[in-house]
């Protein structure tokens, strides 16, 4: 008798029906699908951000190259200005010395 009671109790306890298990699995599958959709959206946004960062990096590189070229042009202009200034100073000194040597008649 005791064995019948034990077997009866075990057979009635904690047995899930197929429809219950299917419902639980469907709920889990829905959650997984939602998480996959969010992950795909996040992946797309990350790819877009990476592309924008790469474009910004390229633009920054181009700007740096343009700035370097402008700096070189400015250095060249300053060197030419220094050369011209030296020549003008030399010519002014020569003119001043020539003016001292030239005497004007009194008159």
C-alpha positions as CSV (number, residue, x, y, z in Angstrom):
1,X,0.0,0.0,0.0
2,X,2.7,2.4,0.9
3,X,4.4,1.7,-2.5
4,X,1.2,2.5,-4.3
5,X,0.9,5.8,-2.4
6,X,4.5,6.7,-3.2
7,X,4.2,5.8,-6.9
8,X,0.9,7.7,-7.1
9,X,2.4,10.8,-5.5
10,X,5.5,10.7,-7.8
11,X,3.4,10.2,-10.9
12,X,1.2,13.2,-10.1
13,X,3.9,15.7,-9.1
14,X,5.8,18.1,-11.3
15,X,4.9,16.8,-14.7
16,X,4.6,19.5,-17.3
17,X,2.3,19.3,-20.2
18,X,3.5,19.7,-23.8
19,X,1.4,22.9,-24.3
20,X,3.0,24.5,-21.2
21,X,6.5,23.7,-22.3
22,X,5.7,25.0,-25.8
23,X,4.4,28.2,-24.3
24,X,7.5,28.7,-22.2
25,X,9.8,28.0,-25.1
26,X,7.8,30.4,-27.3
27,X,8.2,33.1,-24.6
28,X,12.0,32.5,-24.4
29,X,12.2,32.5,-28.2
30,X,10.4,35.9,-28.4
31,X,12.9,37.3,-25.8
32,X,15.8,36.0,-27.8
33,X,14.4,37.5,-31.0
34,X,14.0,40.9,-29.3
35,X,17.6,40.8,-28.0
36,X,18.9,39.8,-31.4
37,X,17.1,42.7,-33.0
38,X,18.6,45.1,-30.4
39,X,22.0,43.7,-31.0
40,X,21.7,44.1,-34.8
41,X,20.6,47.7,-34.3
42,X,23.5,48.4,-32.0
43,X,25.8,46.7,-34.5
44,X,24.5,48.9,-37.3
45,X,24.9,52.1,-35.2
46,X,28.4,51.0,-34.3
47,X,29.3,50.5,-37.9
48,X,27.9,53.9,-38.8
49,X,29.9,55.5,-36.0
50,X,33.1,53.7,-37.2
51,X,32.5,55.0,-40.7
52,X,32.0,58.5,-39.5
53,X,35.1,58.3,-37.3
54,X,37.1,57.1,-40.3
55,X,35.8,59.9,-42.4
56,X,36.7,62.4,-39.7
57,X,40.2,60.9,-39.4
58,X,40.7,61.3,-43.1
59,X,39.5,64.9,-43.0
60,X,41.8,65.6,-40.1
61,X,44.7,64.1,-42.0
62,X,43.9,66.3,-45.0
63,X,43.7,69.4,-42.9
64,X,47.0,68.6,-41.3
65,X,48.6,68.2,-44.7
66,X,47.2,71.5,-45.8
67,X,48.4,73.2,-42.6
68,X,51.9,71.8,-43.2
69,X,51.9,73.1,-46.8
70,X,50.8,76.5,-45.6
71,X,53.5,76.5,-42.9
72,X,56.1,75.7,-45.6
73,X,54.8,78.5,-47.8
74,X,55.0,80.9,-44.9
75,X,58.6,79.8,-44.1
76,X,59.6,80.3,-47.8
77,X,58.0,83.8,-47.9
78,X,59.8,84.8,-44.7
79,X,63.1,83.6,-46.1
80,X,62.5,85.6,-49.3
81,X,61.6,88.7,-47.2
82,X,64.8,88.3,-45.2
83,X,66.8,88.2,-48.4
84,X,65.1,91.2,-49.9
85,X,65.5,93.2,-46.6
86,X,69.2,92.4,-46.7
87,X,69.5,93.6,-50.3
88,X,67.6,96.8,-49.6
89,X,69.8,97.5,-46.5
90,X,72.9,97.0,-48.6
91,X,71.6,99.3,-51.4
92,X,70.7,102.0,-48.8
93,X,74.1,101.8,-47.3
94,X,75.8,102.1,-50.7
95,X,73.6,105.1,-51.6
96,X,74.4,106.8,-48.3
97,X,78.1,106.3,-48.9
98,X,77.9,107.6,-52.4
99,X,76.0,110.7,-51.2
100,X,78.8,111.4,-48.6
101,X,81.4,111.1,-51.4
102,X,79.6,113.4,-53.7
103,X,80.1,117.1,-52.9
104,X,77.8,119.7,-53.9
105,X,79.1,123.0,-55.2
106,X,78.6,126.0,-53.1
107,X,76.6,128.4,-54.4
